[in-house]
Amino acid sequence: MARGFFAELQYQSQLAAKRNEQAARAAHRANLAAHREAERAQKAAERAAAQRARATATEQKAADREAKRLHEEAMVAETAAKNAELAKVHDEIDSILSATLGRDDYVDLNSLRAIAEHPPFPREDLEAPVPPPTLTVGPPEPTYVEPESPRGLGAVFGGKKKHNELVAKRRAEYEADHHAWETEVAALPSVHLREMQEHEKKEQQRLAALSEVRHQYEAECEQRETVAAETNRRLDELIAGIEYNVEDAIQQYVSIVLGNSVYPDSIPIEHDFEFDAALKELSLTVVMPPAADFPAEKEFKYVRAKDQISPTMLPKKNQKERYNNAVFQVALRSLHEIFEADRAGRIQTIAIKVCAVGTDPPTGVEKRSVLVAAAAEREKFMTFDLANVVPEATLEHLGALVSKNPFDMIEVDGSQGVRGR
């Protein structure tokens, strides 16, 4: 069954959270530190090689030794980085079950309620009116200043005549200035009208632009509100469906729970399931990678004689133990997560199959092999302390059908079904 709408939302959220958590882990920090050291050593080796190229014959021997030393140092650092990454992957595989025990798998569906989040209005500058214009102010009115009358001898020897001429000239200038002033003042109302009209035009342009932007913004907000309302309507339907044990609703909830179960990138997991409300039973199929996709290396070593990084392989026995244990952990983790998340006990039994899809060693043809098949009852399973169990023994205790050799994709004998034992 494909993930439903809410399951996909929850899965993406959990996936992001898981990746952030992994980035903060000490193993990852060590891995980054190892890579940084490898980069530092590589750059040092490159600098030494450049110095060697510029050296004299005498200096070249010393430069050769230094370049070799730095190159080996870079290779050692790269080896450490590879081992840090490998250790992280090994730890992820070995802690498949324990990784989920520290958190509650119950999903409060109300936490999935959508709230429309609106960005700020993008054009706050349009909300302020255009400032009123500063109207043109007319020039000051000219004033007539009478020339000073001549005195003393100046008034006797032609001064009066010159004064009269000066008065006439001054008055003519004044009258011309005053006429120009009157003309300019008379034009001020028209100037003010144009200024007010220009202001009004700009204000109308602002209002039109504001209306257009606000209309678009409100339409987008309304769309977000509509999407949130529709999401919440569907969520209400889901919650109501679960309350009434509607099969599709129970399956959607299981999908959300399993969507929360984010496995490491090195172990991609897929689920398929179907709920039978009459039997209160969930049929669950878990598909995991084959053993060939798991790392076979134990560690990496730098071989100076060959100047290469070579892997040391895990003994076949250890490879089998790690993979087989991973299969058993996946089975128990899947049962645990669903039972724990179903607080109301709507799922009383889980019939689970854990499969691997890969190349069949004898035929070379891709096939799906059932490696574990079990039927677990809620009441019994919830009494287990999974932090202290041996996964294979727990499956045996449940009466599960377990492959004799999951590593080689040997299928269980499913002729009698998961309740055959």
VOKE-756799 format. One record per residue (C-alpha): x, y, z. Coordinates in steps of 0.25 Angstrom, whole numbers, plus 5000, padded with zeros to 4 digits. Layout:
N
XYZ ...
***
This chain:
421
500050005000 500650144996 500750245007 499550335008 499450485008 499650505023 500650385023 501550455013 501450585020 501950515033 502950435026 503650555020 503650625033 504250505040 505250485029 505750625030 505850615046 506550485045 507550535035 507750655044 507950565056 508950475049 509750595045 509950635060 510350495064 511750475069 512050375059 511750465048 512550575054 513750475055 513550445040 513550595036 514750615044 515450495037 515050555024 515650695028 516950625032 516950555018 516750685011 517850755019 518850645017 518550645002 518750795001 520050775008 520450674999 520150754987 520950874993 522150784995 522050734980 522050874976 523250904984 523950784979 523750834965 524450964968 525650894976 527050874972 527650734971 528150734985 526850794990 526050704982 526350574990 525950645002 524650694995 524450554990 524450495004 523550605009 522550584998 522550435000 522350465015 521150555013 520550465002 520550355012 519950445022 518850475013 518550335010 518550295025 517550415027 516650365015 516750225021 516250275035 515150345028 514650225021 514750145034 513950255041 512850245030 512850085031 512750085046 511550185045 510850085035 511149965044 510550035056 509350075049 509149925044 509349875058 508449975065 507249955056 506349915068 506949995079 506850125070 505350125071 505150075086 505550215092 504350285086 502850275086 502250225073 500850285075 500450395066 499550495071 498750525058 498350665063 499850705062 499650685047 498650805047 499050905036 499151045039 499251145028 500451225029 500451355021 501651435017 501751585020 501051675010 502051695000 501851844997 501651915010 502252035002 500952044995 500152065008 500652205011 499952315003 500752394994 501252515002 500452644999 501252744989 501952864994 501252974986 502053074979 502153204986 502053334979 503253434979 503053554989 502353674984 503353784979 503353914987 503654044981 504754124988 504854274985 506254314981 506754414992 506554554988 507854644986 508354734997 509154854997 509954894985 509454774978 508054824978 508554964972 509454914960 508554824952 508354724964 506854734964 506754704949 507554584950 506754544962 505454554954 506054464943 506554364954 505154364960 504554334946 505454224943 505254164957 503754164956 503754104942 504653994947 503753974959 502453974950 503153874941 503553784953 502153794959 501453764946 502353634945 502053604959 500553624957 500653534945 501353424953 500453434964 499253424955 499853294949 499953234963 498553164964 498853094951 500253054956 499653004969 498552934961 499552854952 500352814965 499052764972 498652694959 500052624958 499952584973 498552534971 499052454958 500152394966 499252354978 498252294968 499452214962 499852164976 498452124980 498252044967 499551974969 499251954984 497851894980 498551804970 499651754979 498651734991 497651664982 498751564978 499251554992 497851524998 497551424987 498851344991 498551355005 497151305002 497751194994 498651155006 497451165016 496651075006 497750965005 497950975021 496350955022 496350845013 497550775019 496850785033 495550735027 496250615022 496950595036 495550605043 495050495034 496250415037 496050435052 494650395051 494950275042 495950225052 494850245063 493950155056 494950055052 494850085037 495849995030 496450105020 496550205032 497350095040 498250075028 498550215027 498950225041 499850105040 500450175028 500750305036 501350215047 502250145037 502550275030 503150325044 504050195044 505150255036 506250155034 507750195031 508050225017 508850095017 507650005019 506450055011 505149995015 503849975008 502449935014 501149875009 500049845018 498549825019 497549835031 496449735033 495449805042 494649685045 495849605050 496549725055 497749675048 498849755040 499549675029 500949745027 502049715017 503349785020 504349785008 505849805011 507149805004 507849665001 509149635008 509949674995 509549814998 510149815012 511549855014 512549735014 513749805019 514249805033 515149915032 516149985022 517649985023 518650065015 519749975009 520950065008 521749954999 520649964989 520250104992 518750074992 517550065002 517049925003 515849865010 515949755020 514749675018 513849625030 513849475031 512649405024 512149365038 512149505043 511449555030 510349455032 510249485047 510049635044 509149625032 508249515039 508149595052 507749715044 506649635037 506149595051 506249735057 505449785045 504349685048 504249725063 504349875060 503249875051 502349795061 502749885072 502450015065 501049975060 500649915074 501250035082 500550135072 499250075073 498850115088 497350085086 497749935082 496949935069 498049845063 498049715071 498849635062 499949655052 500349555042 501649595037 502649555026 504049605024 504549595010 505849625002 505849654988 507149614981 507849524972 507649374975 509049314976 508649184969 507949234957 508449384956 506949424954 506449534963 505349484973 504649524986 504949434997 504149425010 505249415021 504249435033 502849405035 502049415048 500749445054 500849535067 499749555077 499749695083 499549655098 500649555098 501649645089 501449765098 501949685110 503349675104 504549765108 505149785094 506349855100 506849725106 506449615096 507149535086 506349565073 506449425067 506049365080 504849455081 504349415068 504549265071 503749295084 502649355075 502649225067 503149305055 503549235042 505049275041 505949255029 507049155031 507949245024 507449385021 508849435016 508749335004 507249375003 506749235006 505249245008 504449205020 503449085017 502149155016 501349045013 500649045026 500549195027 501049295037 500249215048 500849085044 501649055056 
***
